[in-house]
Amino acid sequence: AMKLQSPQFQALFTPGLRSVAELFEKKNYELRIAGGAVRDLLSGMTPQDRDFATTATPAEMKEMFTSAGVRLINNKGEKHGTITARLHEQNFEITTLRIDVVTDGRHAEVEFTTDWEKDAERRDLTVNSMFLGLDGMLYDFFNGYEDLKNNKIRFVGKASERIQEDYLRILRYFRFYGRIAEKPGDHEPSTLQAIKENAKGLAGISGERIWVELKKILLGNHVNHLVQLMYELDIAQYIGLPLAGNLEEFARVTKNIQSLCPKPMTVLTSLFKVKDDVTNLDLRLKISKEEKNLGLFLVKHRQELTKAMGPEPLRPYQDFIMDSREANTNSKICELLKYQGEEHLLREMQQWTAPSFPVSGHDLRKMGVSSGKEIGTALQQLRDEWKKSGYHMDKEELLSCLKKL
């Protein structure tokens, strides 16, 4: 048996966790760390989420916490068996072991159990199905640790059964593949077959849930391989991707962009040929307004808004920002530069601050221009001169320029 005693594991034992552990021990309920946290700890990482599993039922936990005067955070998890307790400024999500009784491909009806293996059996992937005792003892019923060491992503038990319990697991398979697998193309043929046969089930999953997974896939490793696979396995059409996605452009852009911290939408837009592709994605996935606007912006400008030849390559982008009437044009331009793979221009752009136009209507009135219409015209002419100068002319130069005009 394997016992974990890493610094990351030791660091979990905050005053809050010590108090929780004491309460469970007093009542003889078993408490273990579950799921993704175990996977992270075994990989030598600090876990992002800390989930706990227990043999105690929700009612028993409530009774135990309440009589100890511990505050419970009211959340909707209780009917799934999750109680959230708050101790020492820290929340602890603790879920009763459970078995799925009925599943419909979207959610499950559960009943509680005290059998750890039965609970592990209903989890999606072997690397997510392990438990860790608070003494560091690993409980691993499906060789998850072996798979993790070998960078293997496998479903617990039969792939098709796991997928039919919740079709979103198809995308979770891709997401964890992008996180854990070392190289593209290292799949079990039977797994891919099960995914292909069940791809249609994704049509019944809500857009919001799909988008959460898809965004993580787009920012993970092997993204080009995984999206190509989505097309080969007939998944793309059910998750809002265009039927004839531009896979060549996607391959080109994903090669340049990984190290530039793009937004998920920036990566995804390289699949799109026309702006309807963005609109259709939005209809299916309900992406945010900002994401939609970024997609439309990139589809519109990726071809013709490019760097200038000569000493000022950034000028076209700067002019675009200066002419724009919108607030977040700057961040869209940075995403465009990532898309185009212009790494050093991106760095320059991130350090550039848009200069502000030095002349106001007030200055012109002082010079005797009185009618609103004339002021408007004069300001526009001066703005053009200022732009021609590369935004270098100051107030005096511009006003003396006005005398000439």
N, C-alpha and C positions, 0 to 999 in steps of 0.2 A: 504493500500500500504506500501511496505517495503522501508525504506531509509537506505542506508549503510553509516556509517561514521567511518570506522575502520582506525587504523593507516596505514595499508597497502594501503588503498584507498587514504588517505591523501598524502601518499608518492609519488603517481603518479603525483602530481601537481608540476612538475618541471617548471622552467622558459619556457622551450620549449612548454610544454602542455598548460600553461597559454596563451602564444602567439597564439597558434593554436586555442584555444577555443575563444579568442577574435575575431579573423578573422571570424570564422564561425558565431559568435553571431552578428557581425556587418552586415553580409549579410543575417541574418535570416535563415541560413541553420541549420538543426538539426545535432548534433554530439553526438554519444554515444559510450561507450566501448562495444565491442562485443565478443561473443564466449568464448573461453577458459579462457581469462583474467577474465571474469565475474565469471566463475566457480571457478577459483583459489581464487579470492577475497572473494567470499561467503564462501569458505572453510577456510578462515583466512590465506591464503598463499599469498606470493608476486608473482604476475603473471610472467610466463616465457616469454610469448609473449604478447605484447600489441597491439591488433588490434582495429581499430575504424571503425564504420559504419556511413554513412551520407545520407541525402536526396539529397545532391548536386550531380550533374552528374560529370563525370571526366572532361568534358570541363569547367564546372563552377568552379570546384576546380582549374584547371590549370590557368584560367583567374584570379581568386582571389589571388592565391599564387604569380603568376608572377607579377601582378600589385603591390603586397606588397613587391616585391623584394626577395621573399623566393626561395631558391634553390630547384629544383626538382631533385630527383635521377632518372636517366633514368633506369627503369626496365621494364620487359616484362609484367607487370601486367595490363597495361592500358586497353587492350581489354576485360579483365575480370572486369574492373571497378575499379582497384586499383591505387591510386596515392601515391607516397612516397615523403614526403616533409622533408627537413632537417632544423631544427631550434635549435639553442643553442647546437650544437654538438650531436643532437639526431635525429634519424629517426622516422617519423610517417607514418605508413601505414594506409591509409584511403580508405575504399571501399564503393562505391555507393550501396545502397540497390538494390537487383536484384531478378528476377524471372527466373527460368530455363525454356527455351522454348523447347529445344530439348536436350535429354540426351541419350547417347549410352552405358552407363555402364562404361565409362572411363572418359569422360569429357562432359561438358555441354555448350550449347550456351545460353547466358543470355540476358535478356533485363532489363533496369533499371526501378525502381519503387520508390515511396515515401511511400509505405505501409510497415511499420515495421513488421507486422504480416506475410505478404507474404514472406518476407525475412527469417524470423525465420522458416517458414514452409519448406523451402528447405534445412535446416541444418540437420545434421545426427541424433544427439542424443539430448534428451530433456535437458540434463545438459550443452550442448554446444549451446543452442538456445536462450540464454537470452541476454538482453542488459542492460546496466547500464548508466543512465544519468550522466552528470558531476556534478549534484547536489546530486548524490547518490541514485536517484530513480531507482528501479528495474522494468524492463519491461519483463514480463515472460508469454508468451502466451500458453505454453504447460506444465505447472507445473514442470519445471526443478528444481526450488528451493526445492519443496517438495521431488522430486526424489533424489536430492543431499543430503538432510537431512536424507533421509531413505536409503542412499547408494544403490539406484536403478539405473540400466542402462536400458534405454528404447529408442527405436527409436521414432523420431517425427512422429506422424500419423501412417500409416501402414508400418510395417517393410519391407514387400516385395517391396513396392514402393520405399522406401528410398534406399534399397539395389540395386535395378535395375538401379537407377540413377548412382550409382558408386559402383561396386562390392567390392572395397577395404574397404567399410564401414563394411563388415563382420569382417575384422581384427581390424578395429577401435573399433567395439563393444567389442571384446576380450580385446584390450589394455585398454580401459576405465574400463571394468569390473575389470581387474587386479589392476587398480588404486583406484577404488572407492568402489567396493562391499566389504562387511565385511567378507562374508564366501563363499566358493565354492558352486556351485549348486543352486544358487538363481536366476534362469532365468525364464522368462515367457515361457511356453511351445510353445506358438504360435510364439515367436521370434525364438526359436531354429528350429522350423518347417520351417520358412521362410528362415533361413540361410541354412538349409539342401537342400531345393528346389532350392536355387540359388547358391550353392557352385561352380558349374561348371563355373559360370561367372568369377571366379577368374583366370581361365585359360587365359583370355584375358588381364589381368592386367600385366604391366611390372614388371620384377623381381626386379628392383631397388626399386619401390614403395612398393612392398611386403616386401622386406628385411628391409626397414626402420621401418615398423610397427612390423614385427616379432621380431626384436631386442628389441623393447620396451616391447613387451609381455614377452620375455624371462627373462627380468630383473625385471618384476613387481611381484605382489603377485599372488597367486593361479595358478602359471605357470603349475604345474603338472595337475591340474584340467582342465585348458584351452587347453593344448595340447592333453590330452586324448579326450576332446570334439571335437577337430579338426579331430581326427580319427573317432569318432562316427558319426560326421556329414558329413563325406566324403570330408573334405576340404584338408586334408594332401596331397593327390596326386596332387592337382592343384597348390601347392605352393612349390614343390620341396622336400617335405619330403618323406622318404622311405615308400613304401607301407606297409612293415612289420617292422615298427619302434620298437625298443626295449623299450616298455613302462614300463617294470619292472625296468630296469636299470635307465630309466628317473626318475621314482618315487623315486628311492633310492638316486640318485645324487642330485635331486632338493631339497631333504630334508636337505642334508648336506651343500649345497653350498650357499644358499640365503644370509647369513650374511657375506660371504667372498668376496663380490664385484667381481664376476667372469665376464669375457667377455661373451657376448651373445653366441659366438661360443662354449665356454667351456660347457655351459649349454646344447646347442643343440646337441653336439657330443654324449652325453649319449644315444641319440635315435639311433645312427648309429651302425651297426654291422660290416660293412666292409668299406674299403676306397672308394669303388665305390659310397657309399652313399654320401660322401663328394663331389666327382666329379659331381654327378648328381645335388646336391644342387647348386653347382657353375654354372652349365650349365643353371639352371632355374633362379637363383637369381643374378648372376654376382657379387658374393661376392668379397671382396678385396683379393689380393694375400696373404696378411698376415693372413687373416681369414681362407683362404683355407689351408695354411700351418699349422696353429694351429690345425685345424680339423684333418688333416692327421697325425700330430705328436701325438695327443691324442689317435687316433684310434690305432696307431702303438704301443705306449708305455704304455698305461694305465694299462695293465695287468702285464707286467713283470718288469717294472721299479718301484719298491716299496721300502719302507724303510728297512734298515738292522736291524736284531736283534742285541742286544748288545748295547754298550755304544755310538756308532756313527750312529744313525739311518739315518742321512742325507747323509752319505758317498756315496751311489749309485748315488744320484742326483748330488752331487758335482763332483764325478768322470765323470759323463756324461757331465757336463758342461766343465770340464777341457779337456776332449777328443774331444769336439765338435769344428768344424772349423767354425761354423756359429755365426753371430753377436748376434742375439736375443734369444739364447738358454735359457738364464736366465729367461726371462719373460715366455717362454713356460713351463719351469719347474715349475714356480710358478702357472701357470694355471693348470698344472697336479696335483699339491698338493691340489689345491682347489677342483678339480674334485674328488680326492680321499678322500676329507674331512679331510685332515691332518692339522688341524688349527695351532697347535703350531709349527710343522715343517715349515709351511709356514712362520710364523713370524720369525723363526730363519733364514730361507733362505733369507728373505727380508733384513736381517741385515748382511748377509755374503757377503764378497767381494772376488772374485776369486784371489788367490795369483798369483804373476807372477814368472815364472821359473827363478831362480837366475843365471843360467849359460848360456853364449853365445859362439858362435863359436870362437869369439875373445879370450875368456879365454883359450880355448883349444889350439889355435895356440900358445899362450904364453907358454903353457906347452909342446910345440914341436910336437903336432899332426898336420901334414901339409896337407894331402890329403883330398879333399872335402868329398870323400866317407867315409873315416874314421871318420871325424868330425860328419857327419850325423849319423853314427852308434853309436858313443860314446854319442852324445846328446840324442839319443833315449833311450840308456841304462840308462843314468843318470835320464832321465825323469821318467822311470819306477821305479827306486829306490826312487825318490822324491815322486812319487805317493804312493808307499808302506809305506813311512814314514808319510803318511797323509799330505803331502806337508809341512812338518815341517823342513826338512833338509835345512841348508843354504849353501851358495856358498862353504865355506871352507870344510864342511863335504862332499859335493858332489864331490869336486875335489880330496879329499883324497880317496874317494871311487873309483874314476877313476883310481888311482894308483894301487889299488887292482885288478880292472878289467883288 
